[in-house]
Amino acid sequence: MKRLSILVTGGAGYVGSVLIPALIQDGHKVKCLDRFFFGDEYLKSRQFGENLELVKDDIRWFEPKILKDIDLVMDLAALSNDPVGDLNPEKTFEINHKGRARVAQLCKENGVSQYILASSASIYGQQKDIVTEDSQVNPLTAYSKANRMAELAALPLNDDNFTVSVLRFSSIYGLSPRMRFDLAVNSIVLDLYNTGKIVVYGKNNRRPFLHIKDAVRVYQATIIANKKLIAGQIFNVGSDIQNYSIFDLAKEAGDAISNDYELEAQDTPDNRSYVASFTKIKNTLGFEPKHTVKDGSKEIYDALVNGQLKYSIKHITLKWYKHIISDQKLSKELSINGKLL
């Protein structure tokens, strides 16, 4: 495999913290552009050496010279879920749409040959039929609307010299050095660990799920794929067998961990519900997930039990952002040019 110079925006986040070590392991040189709201301790560790450069900056205003000699950009930077997006919709559109549109445009202007946008299957919103990449989207939140707008900004830039691909990820779960417990599977496992009980909302809502290690495998597959097959294309990322109702998801996670737990399922005003097809990515890239909800649930639970993982306010993105905003000293430390968000 050719050694590439790769820029990962948002690389210190939940997925990026698993992705970057894998890219380095594959022999690539990586530059991580991030605000580091959740810290940089893991990526600063010596194990990555000269193969990783950390850049504290923002996709909305970084200098284009950062893109010098970069072959590929993986654009993961974003305010990362619906609750955070709804906290400040204006900033969500500014970062998740305009910021990433800027990254894509600057990549094309500065000779980067490939751009991968990390989007979300949440843009399907509420659907009765199984959705494919050609289905009508129905984004219901600021987060999902900004994702769709970023897609629409990036895809037309694709040409013979600039390969643009959009990856619409299922809801991700699993262990990460930048752990999150505001994701469905991860949250279910934490509840069970803390209380011996699982409480879920929207029991009949359906959604696709994907292990974080498989999310990384998709990025790796996109690097080595025939560019003609992925140029200007959107891919749903996941597997048909991991389309779950929230109730069945909770039972799958719970059963992986314990034979003795209580499961309480309630309704919710959250009406996001859809089942996605993953035929395109399977046929085009030969991608099928290797890891299951049971695998991920057991890994997280075991990490909690053995002390490898300890809950922190940082693990709930919305709570941590609110803490930063309310803590004057921390807010100042994390600001760039006097600007926090």
N, C-alpha and C positions, 0 to 999 in steps of 0.2 A: 504494500500500500504506500502511495506517495505521502510523504510527510508534509502536512499543511500547516499554515499559520492561520489560526482560527480565533475570531473575536466572539466571545459569548457575553451578550448584555444580560444583566440580571443574573450573572453567573454565581453569585453567592447565595442565591435563593434555594428553595426546597429542591427543585429538580437540578439546577445548576451545580449544586454542591456534590451531586452524584455523577452528573454528566462530565464535569471538567476532569476529575481523576481518570475516568474511562478514556477520555480523549488523549490525555497524556500517556496513559498506558498503551494506547494504540500508536504512539510515536509522534503525535502532533504537538506543535507549540501553541500555547493558549494564552490569550489576553482576556482578562475578565474585567468588564466595565460594570460597576455597581455603586450604589449609594452606601452599601454596607450598614443599613439600618439594623440588621440582625447580627452584626459582627463580622470579622474577617479572620478570626483565630484559626479556624480549620484550614482555610486556603493559604494562610501565611506559614503553615508548618513546613519544615525543611524538606519533607519528602518530595515536594514538587520542584524544588530547586529552580534552575534557570528555564525550565519548561513552562513556567507560569509567571505572568506579569499581572499585578493587580492595579487597576486604575480607578480611583475614587472620582466618579464623575456622573453625569446625568445625560440620558439620551436626548434630552431637549436642548442641550447647549454644548455638548462636548466638541472639541476642536476636530475638524475632519482629518487632521494629520494623524490621529489615532488609527485611521484606516490604512496608513501607509504599509505596503507589503502584506496586507491581509488577503488571504485567498477566499475565505468563507466567513460569513457572519450568521450566527444563530441568535435570533432576537427574542430573548425570554423576558426582558425587562417589562414590568407592568405592576400596577396595583392589582393584587393577585386573586381577588375573589369578589363575589357579589356584595357581602356586607361592607368590605372596604370600599368598593366602588360606590356604594350608596352613601357612605360617610361623606364623600365629597365628589359628586358626579362631575363637576367642572374639571377637577384635577384628573379624574379618571380619563376623561376624553383628551385632556391635554397631554397626558403621559401615554396611555394605552393606544390612543389613535394617532394623534399628531406627532408624538415622540417617535413612535415606531415607523410612521410614514417618513419621518425625517431620516431615520437610520437607513431605510430602504433606498431612498433617493440619494443620500450621500454615498452609499455603497456603489451605486451605479455610476455616479459622477467621479468616483475615485478608484475605479478599476478593480473593485472586488468582483470576483467571477460568480459567486453563489451566495444567495440569501435565503435563509429558512425562517419563516415566521411561526412562532409558537402561538397558535390560536386555540379555541376551545369548542368542544361539541355543545357547550351550553348555548351557543347561538341558535340552536334548533328550538329552544324554548319549550313550547307545548305542541306535541304532534300526535296525531292518531295513527298514522301509518309509519312503517319503518322508513327511516330517513337515510338517503344516500347523499353523496357530495353534490348531486344535482337537484336535491330537494329544495323547496322554498324554505328559507330560514325565517325564524321568528324570535329574534332576540328580545328578551323581556326586561333586562336590567341594564344599568349603565355599563357594567363590566362586559356583558355580552354584546351590547350595541357597539361599544368601542372596539371590540375584537373584530366585528364584521367590518367596521369602517377601515381598520388597519389592513384587513384582507383586500378590500376594494382599492386601497391606495397602493399596495405592493404589487399585486398581480399584473397590472398593465405595464409594469416596468420590465417584465420578462422579455428577453430577446435572445438572439443567437450568442451574444457575448455575456449575458447576465441571466443566470438561472434562478428563478424565484419559485419557491414551493411553500405551501401553507399546510401545516399539520394541525388538524382539529383534534386535540387530545380528549379522551375520556377523562372522567374524574380519577385522579391519581391517588394511590395509596402506597404505603411502605415506609421503611426507615430512611432517614436522611440526616447528615450532620447538622443541617438547618431544619430541624424537625418541625412539623406542623400537626396540631391536633384540632384544626378547624376544617378538616377534610373528613368525609363521611366514615370511611373504614377506620381511619386512625382515631377518630373521636369515639366510635363504638368500642374500640379496644380499650381506650383510656377509661371510659365509663365502667366497663366490666372489671378492669383492674382496681379501680377506686371503690366501687360499690357492690360488685357482684351482680349488678343489674344493668340492662341495656334499655334505654328509652330512645325511641326514634319517632320522628315526625314525618308525615306524608307517607304513610306505610304503603300506599298503592302507587305512588309515583315511581316511575321507572327511569333508569339512567345506566349508561355504560361505565365500566370501571377498568383501570389499568394499573399494574404494578410499576413502581418507579424504575425498576431495573429494565422493564420492557420499554418504557418511555425512552430511556437512554439507548437501547438497542435500535429504536427507530431512527434516532439521530445518526447513529453509526451507519445504518443501512442507507440513509439518504446521502451520506458522504460518498459512498462507493457506487451508488446507483448510476446507471446510464442516464446522463443528463437529459437526453431526449425523452425519457420516460417520465421524468418528474418536472420538467420545465413548464411553468405556468399552471401547475396542477395543485388541487386541494385533495388532501387525504384525511379521511376519518381514521383515527388511531385507536385501536382497541381490538376486541374480539367479540364475535356474536354471542359466545357462551358466557360472556361477562356483562351482558345486559341484565340487570337485576331490578326487581322492585325493592324499595328500601326495606321492607319487612324481610324479604328473602335474603337480602344482603346482610342484615343484622343477624339472622339465624345462621348463615354461612360462617360469619366471623365468630359468633359466639360458640358454635359447635366445634370450631377448630381449637378452641381454648379450654372449654369446660363442658362437663355433662350436667352441671348444676348451676344454672343461672336463671334469672327472671328477665323476661322480654316484654316490655310494654310498648305498644305501637299506637300512636295517636295521629289524628289528621292535622293538616297544616294549611294555612292560606297560600303557601308556596306551591304554585301550580306548574312548575317546570317538570315536564315528564315526556320522555321520548325514548325510542329504541332505535339504535343506529346499526347500519350495515357496514361491515368492514371488508367486503369482498374486493374492493378496488385495491387496497393496500396489500392484501394477501396475493392477489393476482399480479400486481405490478412489482412489488418489492419482495415478494415471497415471505412477508412478515406474518408471523403468528406468535402471540405471547407465550412465554415459557412458564410464567409465574401466575399463581392464583390468589384469590382473596384469602383462602385458608393459609397459604404460604405467608402472605404479608401480615395477616393478623397474628399468627404464631410468632413471627419475627419481632413484631412490636411488643407483644405481651412478654416474651422472654427477655427483651431488652429492659423492660420496666422491672421485671422481677429480679433480674441479676444486677440492677443498679447502673447498667450501661446508659440508660436513658432516665432522666428525672424531669418531671414536668416543670415548666417555667412559663411565666406570662408571655415570654417571647414566642411560645409555641402557638399562640392564638394571635394571628396577624392583626386583627382589628384592635384587640386589647393592647397590643404592643404599640401600635401607631398612636392610640389615644394616650398611652403613658408617655411616649416621646413628646407629644404635643403639650402635655400638662407639666412636664419636667423642664423647667427653663434651662438648666445647665446641660442636660442631655440634648435638648433641642438645639442649643447653640453648637455643641460638639458635632452634631450630625448635619448641620446646615452647610451649604456651599454658597459662598458669596452672600451670606445672610438669608438664604432661602432654604426652607426645610422641604416643603412639598411644592 
